[in-house]
Amino acid sequence: MAEVAYFFHWSLCSMDAMPLEELLDWRERAVGIHNRINAPES
């Protein structure tokens, strides 16, 4: 979940309170945003 903490600038304390399913949802969002930002231009 380091990606989530890094991407959203969240502390481990705030993430510790979240259920695993929610963390995985935020990770998926972070990956999607990252991929859109870094997509090659066509």
N, C-alpha and C positions, 0 to 999 in steps of 0.2 A: 504494500500500500504506500510505499515511498513515492510512487508516481503521483498519487492523490495529494499527499502532503506537500510535495514540491509544486505541483501545478496550481493548487488552490491556496497555497500558503497556510495550511491548517496545521495546528499543533497536534502532537500525538494524543494529548489529553482530550481534545475535541473529537478526534476520530475514534478513540477508545470507547466512547459512549455509543457509537453507532453500531447497529447490527451488521453482520457480515454482508448480508444481501444489499444493504444500503451502500456500504463501501464499494461493493462490486459495481453497483449502478453508477456511482460517482466516478469510478475508474473508467468505465465504458464511456461516460460523457467526456472525461479528460482526453481519452484516446481519440475520440471523434473530433473534438475541437483541435487537438494537436495535428491530426491528419488533414483537416481542412486548412489550417494555417500554413502547413508545410507542403501542401499538394503542389506538384509541378504545374507550371502554367502551360496551358495548351493553346 
